Amino acid sequence: MLKNNYFPDSVVRMHILEEMSLPRAWREYKGLTQAQVAEKLGISQPAMAQMERPDANLRKKTLKKLADVLGITFEQLTM
């Protein structure tokens, strides 16, 4: 499990060059589907899709839960 503030090149590339949100970039980097992450969070897949929008304004508590599910730090979702 990745638990430091390291950012893989592919996550940075997806976030900056492809303008992908960090939650989506990390999820795709980890090879997980929206449905898989949503299930672990106890939410629906459409709700997960909304969380991954580039303009989503997620609460700190939500970001912490998402980071735990993805096996990363809170800081890695709030670059």
Residue, then its C-alpha position, 0 to 999 in steps of 0.5 A: m500500500l502506498k502511504n507516502n506523498y509520492f506521485p507516480d508520473s502517470v498520475v501527474r500526467m493524467h491530472i495535469l495533461e489530461e485535466m483529470s481529477l486527482p480522485r479519478a487519476w488515482r483510481e485509474y492508476k490503482g486499476l479500480t473501477q468506479a463501482q469498486v471504489a463506490e462499494k467500498l465507500g458505501i455510495s452509488q457508482p453515479a455518486m462516485a462519478q460526481m466525486e470524480r468531476p474536475d469541478a467537484n468540491l469534496r469535503k475534507k472528511t470525504l477526501k480522507k475516506l477516499a484516500d483510505v479506500l485508495g490506499i494513499t494519503f489525504e495529501q495525495l488527493t489535495m495536491 
